[in-house]
Amino acid sequence: MLPAWPSAPGSLGALQSRQAQAATSPSTQLAPVPSRYGPLAPVADQSTGLPLLQLPQGFSYRSFGCSGDRMDDDQPCPDRHDGMAVVCLRRPDWRPGRDSLRGLEQAPCLAG
Protein backbone atom coordinates (compact mmCIF):
# COMPACT_ATOMS: atom_id res chain seq x y z
CA MET A 1 0.00 0.00 0.00
CA LEU A 2 1.32 3.45 -0.93
CA PRO A 3 1.76 6.12 1.76
CA ALA A 4 -0.76 8.92 1.83
CA TRP A 5 0.73 12.15 0.53
CA PRO A 6 -0.43 15.49 1.91
CA SER A 7 -3.07 17.03 -0.29
CA ALA A 8 -2.35 20.25 -2.17
CA PRO A 9 -5.12 22.22 -0.44
CA GLY A 10 -3.70 21.24 2.94
CA SER A 11 -0.05 22.15 2.39
CA LEU A 12 1.08 23.46 -0.98
CA GLY A 13 -2.29 25.04 -1.66
CA ALA A 14 -2.13 27.02 1.57
CA LEU A 15 1.33 28.31 0.68
CA GLN A 16 0.26 29.23 -2.85
CA SER A 17 -2.84 31.09 -1.68
CA ARG A 18 -0.77 33.00 0.89
CA GLN A 19 1.76 34.01 -1.78
CA ALA A 20 -1.03 35.11 -4.12
CA GLN A 21 -2.62 37.16 -1.35
CA ALA A 22 0.71 38.83 -0.50
CA ALA A 23 1.38 39.65 -4.16
CA THR A 24 -1.92 41.51 -4.54
CA SER A 25 -2.12 43.16 -1.13
CA PRO A 26 -1.72 46.97 -1.34
CA SER A 27 0.35 46.95 1.85
CA THR A 28 3.08 44.81 0.23
CA GLN A 29 3.27 46.67 -3.07
CA LEU A 30 5.95 49.33 -3.23
CA ALA A 31 5.36 52.68 -4.84
CA PRO A 32 7.54 53.35 -7.89
CA VAL A 33 10.68 55.28 -7.09
CA PRO A 34 11.77 57.81 -9.71
CA SER A 35 15.15 57.00 -11.21
CA ARG A 36 17.88 59.61 -11.33
CA TYR A 37 18.50 58.43 -14.90
CA GLY A 38 15.03 59.46 -16.04
CA PRO A 39 11.92 57.61 -17.16
CA LEU A 40 12.03 54.30 -18.98
CA ALA A 41 11.13 54.11 -22.67
CA PRO A 42 11.35 51.38 -25.35
CA VAL A 43 14.84 51.22 -26.90
CA ALA A 44 15.71 49.36 -30.10
CA ASP A 45 18.17 46.48 -29.76
CA GLN A 46 21.38 47.24 -31.70
CA SER A 47 21.42 43.67 -33.07
CA THR A 48 17.81 43.15 -34.15
CA GLY A 49 16.33 46.65 -34.26
CA LEU A 50 13.44 45.44 -32.11
CA PRO A 51 12.47 47.30 -28.92
CA LEU A 52 13.07 44.42 -26.47
CA LEU A 53 13.84 46.49 -23.34
CA GLN A 54 12.83 49.75 -21.75
CA LEU A 55 15.80 51.87 -20.67
CA PRO A 56 16.47 55.48 -19.68
CA GLN A 57 17.35 57.95 -22.45
CA GLY A 58 20.95 57.53 -23.65
CA PHE A 59 21.24 53.84 -22.68
CA SER A 60 21.68 51.14 -25.32
CA TYR A 61 22.03 47.37 -25.53
CA ARG A 62 22.85 44.58 -27.95
CA SER A 63 21.37 41.09 -27.72
CA PHE A 64 23.53 38.13 -28.64
CA GLY A 65 20.96 35.39 -29.06
CA CYS A 66 17.30 34.51 -28.72
CA SER A 67 15.55 31.34 -27.66
CA GLY A 68 15.38 28.93 -30.58
CA ASP A 69 18.24 30.52 -32.56
CA ARG A 70 20.70 27.93 -33.87
CA MET A 71 24.02 27.91 -32.01
CA ASP A 72 27.43 26.97 -33.48
CA ASP A 73 26.76 23.28 -32.76
CA ASP A 74 23.41 23.52 -34.63
CA GLN A 75 21.47 23.03 -31.40
CA PRO A 76 18.67 25.51 -30.62
CA CYS A 77 19.42 28.11 -27.98
CA PRO A 78 17.52 27.04 -24.84
CA ASP A 79 14.49 29.00 -23.71
CA ARG A 80 15.76 29.20 -20.12
CA HIS A 81 19.17 30.82 -20.21
CA ASP A 82 21.49 30.38 -17.23
CA GLY A 83 21.34 34.08 -16.39
CA MET A 84 24.85 34.82 -17.57
CA ALA A 85 25.29 38.30 -18.99
CA VAL A 86 27.92 40.86 -19.89
CA VAL A 87 27.51 44.47 -18.88
CA CYS A 88 29.88 47.07 -20.27
CA LEU A 89 29.69 50.50 -18.69
CA ARG A 90 31.35 53.45 -20.33
CA ARG A 91 32.17 56.35 -18.07
CA PRO A 92 34.39 58.96 -19.70
CA ASP A 93 34.85 60.69 -16.35
CA TRP A 94 36.25 57.53 -14.68
CA ARG A 95 40.01 57.07 -14.53
CA PRO A 96 41.71 53.94 -13.14
CA GLY A 97 43.74 54.70 -10.07
CA ARG A 98 42.01 57.94 -9.22
CA ASP A 99 38.40 56.77 -9.01
CA SER A 100 38.51 52.98 -8.71
CA LEU A 101 39.54 52.67 -5.08
CA ARG A 102 38.60 55.95 -3.44
CA GLY A 103 39.97 56.14 0.07
CA LEU A 104 42.01 52.98 -0.38
CA GLU A 105 45.54 52.46 -1.57
CA GLN A 106 45.62 51.38 -5.21
CA ALA A 107 46.66 47.82 -5.95
CA PRO A 108 50.05 47.70 -7.75
CA CYS A 109 48.56 45.67 -10.62
CA LEU A 110 46.21 48.59 -11.41
CA ALA A 111 48.91 51.24 -11.57
CA GLY A 112 49.37 53.02 -14.85
C-alpha positions, 0 to 999 in steps of 0.5 A: 500500500502506498503512503498517503501524501499530503493534499495540495489544499492542505499544504502546498495550496495554503502556501500558494494562496498565501503568496497570491494574497501577498502579491496583490495586497496593497500593503506589500506593493511598493510605490515606484521610485523615480530614477535619477537616470530618467523615465524608462522608454522602449529602446531598439536592440542594436542587433535586431532593431526590435524594442526588447527592453525599456531603458532610460534615455541615452542607454543602449544594448545589444542582444547576442541570441534569442531562444530557438536561434541555432548555435554553433553546434546547430542546437537551438538556444535554450528557452531558459538561459542560465542568467549569464550576462555581460555588462559594459559600462562606459564612463568617460569621467572615470580614470583607473587609479584615481576613481577605482579605489577611493579612500584605499591604496591602489593595488600595484597591478592597477597602476598606470 
